[in-house]
Amino acid sequence: MRVETLREWRVPGDLAEAQGVHLYAGPLFADAVGAELGLGLLEPDGDWLARLPREVVRREIAFTTLERARGLRRAAFVKPPEDKSFPARVYPDGAALPGPDVADGDLPVLVSDIVLFLAEFRLFVLDGAVVTATRYAVAGEVDAAGDDPRCAEAIDFAAALLAPGMPALPSAVVVDVGLIADPRTGRPEWAVIEANAAWASGHYAADPDLALETVLRSGGPRAAVLPADERYLRTLPEVVH
């Protein structure tokens, strides 16, 4: 495959007419060039995490709007699930969230109880199966390792998330899971962190060839999108010339 690294927020003339283009980039850049390149970008439902059973997330998670989250009177982890319009982090209360000058009140957000993940793992999922995995953080700090033996445990844990009857995901996606200390026993327990678009997710120490297969499916030509994936297409801004 021909590979181009775009360093400006536009599509070069020689690439604009190319066929079968795929993208590996952040969501803001994808919005800037995706429609012009004819891309069909797959991403999980924004409320996927909030619809999972408590036993696999091990914390309270709500899918709401930024306006409602601004009314919080407690500390919480808040993030926009579909873009990076403001930093995903712990906010001391709703008043500390970005105001209308930064983001509209109807922006969807996830509001979660605060937990510390002892170790975090990224799973590249293709057609309902994990194809490669990597550890990417320890105690909140980036620490990538593809040979961590707990990667196999992460894959086993993910099998329940991908089983029939659970909230559905696109055919190509990234799922992050991790270990948190049980508040009663102190024992590390597996929990879901989040799901993300594979075309916008770093592969860390995962097998690059296997991760690429997932990335290509998730961020390829609009015409190649599978019928079952139509519902997961990111809405791209129209091309303005």
N, C-alpha and C positions, 0 to 999 in steps of 0.2 A: 504494500500500500504506500502511496505517496503521503508524506506527512508534512504538514505546514504548521509552524508556530506563528500565530497571529499576535502581533504586538500592539495593534491599534484596534479600536472598537468599530471596525468596519471589515467588509469582505473585499479582498483584492480582486481586481477585474478578472484576472485569469482563473480565479477560483469560483467566481459567481456563477459560471456556466458549467461547472463540474457536475458530474453525475455520481450518485452513490456516496455522498459525503457523510461522514460521521463526526461527532463533536465530543471532546473531552475538556470541559471547562466549568467555571462557576456559573450559577444561575443568572447573574446580571449580564454576563457576557453572552450567555445563551439567548437571553431575551433580545440582545442587540443584533445578533446575527442569525438566529435560528430560522426565522421565517424566510429570509433571503436565501438561505442554503437549502430550504425545503426539508427541514428536519422534523422528525416525529420523536419528541423527547418524552420518555416514560418516567413517571415519578409516582411514589405511593400516595394514597389518599392522605390529606393533611390530618385527618382524625384517626388514622390507623392505630397509633399508639394508645390513644384514649379509649379505643374500643376493645383492647385486649383484656383478658381476665386479670384480676388483681394478682393471682398466684404467679403470673409470669412477668409482671412489671414491679411488684412488691412496693408500690407507692401509689398515692392518689394522683391522677392525671386528668385534667379537664381540657377540652377543646372549646375555646371561646374566642371572643374578639379582644383586640387591644383596648378598646374603650372600657369593656367590663373589667379587664385585668387591671386597669388604672385605679379601680376601686378597691383593690386588695389592701387589707390592713395587717398583713403578715408577710414574712419573707417567703419567697418562692423562686424556683427556677422557671424562667420564662423564655420562650424562643418562638420565632416565626417559623413554622414547619416548611414553608414553600420557598423561602428566599433568605437573604441575609440583610434585610432592611434595617435591622438593629441587632446588637450583640446578644447572643444566647448566653445567659449567665444568671447567677443568683441576684435578685433585686430585693432590697430590704423591705419594700412595700410597693404598692401600685403607683405612688407619687413619684418614685424614682424611674419609672418607665419613660421611654421617649414620648415627647409631646406631639401635638398635631403638626408642628413644623417639621417633624422627622417622619412620621408615619400616620396614615389615616386611622381613625378609630375602628373602622370595619375590617382592619387587617386581621386574618385568623392567627391565633397564637395557641400554644400549648403551655399550660400552667401546671407545674409538677411540684410535689413535695421535694425537699432537699435531701439528697442521699449522696454518699461518697462511694464511688466505684473503686474497688481495690485494684482491679485490672479490667481493661476494656479490649474487646476483640471485634474485628470486622469480618463479616462473612459475605462473599460474593455469591449471589443466588441466581441460578439460571434454570428456567423451567421447573421451579419448585424444589430444586436440590442445591445444596451448597457445593460449589466447585472448587473454592479455595478459601483459606482463612488466614488471618494474621492477628497477633496481638499488636495494638497500636498505642496503648497508654498504661501506665502504672501509677496509681494514686493521683490521677489527674494530670500527669506529666507525660509528654510524648515519649514512648519507649517501644519501638517497633521490633518484633521478632516473629518470624514465621515458623520457628522450630519450638515454640513454647508447647509443651505437651498438653496444656489446657486447651489448645485449639481444638483438639479432638472432642473434649468435653463440651466446648461451645457449639460444635457442630451437632452433637447429640442433643443438646438442649434445644437447638433451633428446629429440630425435627418436629417438635410439638407445635411450634409456631406456624409451620408450613403444612400442617395436617388439614384435611377437609374439616369444615366447620369453623375454622378460625378466620378472622378478618383477612380478606384476600389481598394479594400483592401483584404487581406487574410481573411478567415472565422474566424480566431481568431487573435486579434491584440489589441494593446493599442493605444488610441488616446488621446493626451493632448490638452486641450483648456484652454483659460484664458481670463481675462478682461484687456483691455487696455483703457487708457483715449483718447477719440477722440480729436485730436489736435485742432479742431475748437470749439467744445462745452465743452470739458472737461468731458463729460459724459462717464461712463464706457461702453465699447462695447465688445461683444464677438469676439474672433478671434482664429483661429487654431494655436497651437504652433508647434506640430509635431505628427507623428505616429511612434510607436516603436514596436519591437518584444515583445510579451507578455512574452515569456520565459526569457527575460532579463530585465524585468521592475518590480521595487518594487511595492508592493500593498498598501503601506502606511496605511490608515485607511479604505480602501475599505473592503467590506464583504469578508473575506478570502476564504470561501467555493465557492462563486460565481467567485471570481478572479481565483481560482485554476482551475475551469472548462476551462477557457480561456487559462491559462498557459499550461494545459495538452494537449489541442488540438494543440496549437502552437508549442510545443516542444516534440512531441511524436515519435513513431516508424515511420520510412520511409515508411513501408508497409501500414500504416494506413492513409497516407495523401490522402485527397479527390482529385479527378481529377481536380477540379476547382482551387485547391491550388498548383498544380504542378509548376506553373509559379512563385510562391513566395518562392520556396525553396532556402535556403542559400547554396551557394557552399562551401562545406567543404573540407579541405585539405585531401589528401589521407593518409591512415594509413601507416606508415613506421616502419617496425620492424627491 
